[in-house]
Structure formats: C-alpha cells, structure tokens
Amino acid sequence: MKVKVLPSIQDIHTAINTVSDPEYPEISIVDLGFLENVEINEVGEVFIELIPTFSGCPALETIAQDVREATEQLPGVHAVEVTWLNSPVWSVKRVTEKAKKDLAEKFTVAVQIQNKKVECPRCQSETNIKSHFGPSRCRSIHVCSKCHEVVETLRD
Amino acid sequence: MMVKSTLTSPIKEYLLAFADDEHLMGQQHTEWIGIAPFLEEDMAFASIGQDELGHASMLYSLVLGDSSEIDGFVFNRKPEEWRSCQLVESNHREWEEALMRHWCYDMAEDLRWELFRKSSHPELVSISERALKEEAYHRRHAEALVENLLSVPSSKSRLMEALEKIIPEVLDLFSPMPGEEDAISSEVVSGKYCDMFPVWRTRLENRFGVLDPDLFTGIDDVTRTRRHSDFDVLFNRIREVFLLDPEATW
C-alpha cells in the first residue's frame, strides 16, 4: 500500500496565499491579515480559521469558497473546513508592508494606522478626511491636500 | 473550531431580543440607501446598517448554533415570535426622525454590549469586543452630524421635534427582556439593561439640553411580545426578496 503524502502547513499557506480579496484582485487575503490558523490531521482534513474585517462583510462566503477551492487542489487533501472567527478582532496592523505597497500602487488605497495622518499614495502629501464611511465598510474617504486625489483608506 | 452553545432557552430568548433589535435597525438604515440627503450620509447609513446586520448575524448564529439557518429563521417567523422593540419597528418617514433614531439607538447600543464584556460565555466576550469597536464609528458619526445640525436654528427645531416623538420608543428599548434574569444569574451578562438608562439619559441631555422629565416616565414591565402597528409593513418589505424563492441559497 502506498504511503499517503500529506501537504505541509507551508504548502497550505502557499495555496491560501493565491486567494485574493474580491475588492482587490491580486492582493492576497493572507497579506491583508485574514488568516489566523491552519491545521491538518493525519487523514488529510484541513481546518482553516479566518477573521473578517467587519462582522457584516458581505464577501465572507465568497472568500471562504475561494479558500476551500484553492486548498482542495493540493494532493493529499481530503476535506477542507473554513471557519470565520469572532476573535481576534481584525485590525489594519495585520496588513503586511507588501499589501500596503500594492494597495497604494495598484488601487490608490492608503492604510490608516490608528489616528496617524494618512499619506497620499500618489504624491505622499498629507490628506484630510472627507467621510468616515466609504464605498465599503472598511474604508473611509480622504482627499489629498496637494494633488486633490480622492484616497480610499483602509481603516479599523 | 465551533464553540458548542451551552445557552439555556431563556437566555437564548434574551439574546434573541438583542439580535432582533440589531437586525431590524440594520434593515431600517438600509432604507436610506440611494435617497439620503447627501452622498456621505448615503454611505454612512449603508455602512452602519451593514454593521447592525452583522451584529445580528453573530447573535443569531449563537442562538441557532448554525449560521446557515439565519435567513429561514428570521424571515419565516410569525410576528408574535419576534422580540424586537418599538424603536426599531416603527417606520420613520422623515430624515430627521431616521437621524435621531440613529443617534438614540447607537448611544444606547454600546451600553448594551458593555454588559457582555465579562460574560461567562466566551463567544459573547469576543462578539462584544468586535461590536464595540464598530460602534465607536457609529457614535462618532451620529454626534458629529447632530452637533452640526444643532447649530442651525431651523434644523434644531426639526431635530427636537423628532426627538420628542422618539423618546417614548427608546424607553421600550430599555424595557426588561424575557430571559434577562436568567442571563444575569448565570453571568452571561453583568446586569440589567434598564440600569444603563441613566447613562443614556445623561448623554442625551448633555447633547440636547435638559428635557421635560415627563418624557422619561413609563418604562413598561412587559414588552417585546407586542408588535408596533408598523411591523407588518416592515416585515413584508424585508422578506419580499426572500419569499420569491424561500429555498434559494444566497
């Protein structure tokens, strides 16, 4: 009988890393800080725990489905269970430097850390808040004081 | 991993009142999408409504033990099985009423979540932590807008008129809920919600000035089993799409 080869946790991470946020194609949900925990048991059942940006985010089922599909393709994976956790609470502190750079360059989106001033992704000048609520629940709207670019800002 | 609920029926009933309030408040806010007086308010009401629906989902999941059953549970229930309060059931047709309800409700909501902070049920501690973080935005929005509008005499008189109409409904929000005593004795919550009412009233009078004390009499003993006369219209509206195909997975 053949010995069943199971993927490593690192292999699963790599697979999940290919899943991007529906709002931001090409930006990995891992870099956005959604992935909390991955486990695999001896029969190839994978348990993935994610945390949502906001409790009412309508994209959760889409993201969970994408994560399931990406993981199921790994040889040795028998079943995948994706759970959204209520704790810990997501924060922009979980967003990696790579994702911040991509958000700025590809989407003109800034990331606000606590109450610090938000920098314009185009000209690096200071921005001013225009609206605390933006096109989705996790974004506010800023306007650059110099180039007048409207800057969507990912925030807690 | 899934947390197995050890909540008793009376405590579930108690949580259901909160979930129903949150769900209907979220639904009411979403009515302003596309027709709010200006774009920023359109987005704010959409986002705030989305949060309240999210909070309701977290609580319903806990009550039902399975998030996939939420839609069927919410939309197939009989009116008498709801545990929502008058404040979230009444259909406010005017913008100033919707805005004052948002102010009144969100100035009361964090006080409600605070009671779960040290809950004996760990999942409720997590949920309250998440909700309280989101609620800080709701209060900031409500305060900033109301503060601006109060500086204009004509706006102020409209807001004050709306407020007098809404305060009796806020009293219903704070009224004792079925199962509350069980929730307190098992330390699911740290106290009675109506004991937080003076905190809310202080917030109110700090913002709007001292109001006629007669407005604040009469928190009823038994509520939440009766429906507001607007409920049927609201209920039919929110389940209109669901009823097109009750078996569909959304």
Chai-1 contact restraints between the chains, C-beta under 6 A:
chainA,res_idxA,chainB,res_idxB,connection_type,confidence,min_distance_angstrom,max_distance_angstrom,comment,restraint_id
A,S55,B,G54,contact,1.0,0.0,6.0,A-B,restraint_1
A,S55,B,H55,contact,1.0,0.0,6.0,A-B,restraint_2
A,S55,B,M58,contact,1.0,0.0,6.0,A-B,restraint_3
A,S55,B,R130,contact,1.0,0.0,6.0,A-B,restraint_4
A,G56,B,Q50,contact,1.0,0.0,6.0,A-B,restraint_5
A,G56,B,D51,contact,1.0,0.0,6.0,A-B,restraint_6
A,G56,B,L53,contact,1.0,0.0,6.0,A-B,restraint_7
A,G56,B,G54,contact,1.0,0.0,6.0,A-B,restraint_8
A,N86,B,S126,contact,1.0,0.0,6.0,A-B,restraint_9
A,N86,B,I127,contact,1.0,0.0,6.0,A-B,restraint_10
A,N86,B,R130,contact,1.0,0.0,6.0,A-B,restraint_11
A,S87,B,S126,contact,1.0,0.0,6.0,A-B,restraint_12
A,V89,B,E129,contact,1.0,0.0,6.0,A-B,restraint_13
A,V89,B,R130,contact,1.0,0.0,6.0,A-B,restraint_14
A,V89,B,K133,contact,1.0,0.0,6.0,A-B,restraint_15
A,S131,B,E40,contact,1.0,0.0,6.0,A-B,restraint_16
A,H132,B,H141,contact,1.0,0.0,6.0,A-B,restraint_17
A,F133,B,M43,contact,1.0,0.0,6.0,A-B,restraint_18
A,F133,B,A44,contact,1.0,0.0,6.0,A-B,restraint_19
A,F133,B,S47,contact,1.0,0.0,6.0,A-B,restraint_20
A,R137,B,S47,contact,1.0,0.0,6.0,A-B,restraint_21
A,R137,B,Q50,contact,1.0,0.0,6.0,A-B,restraint_22
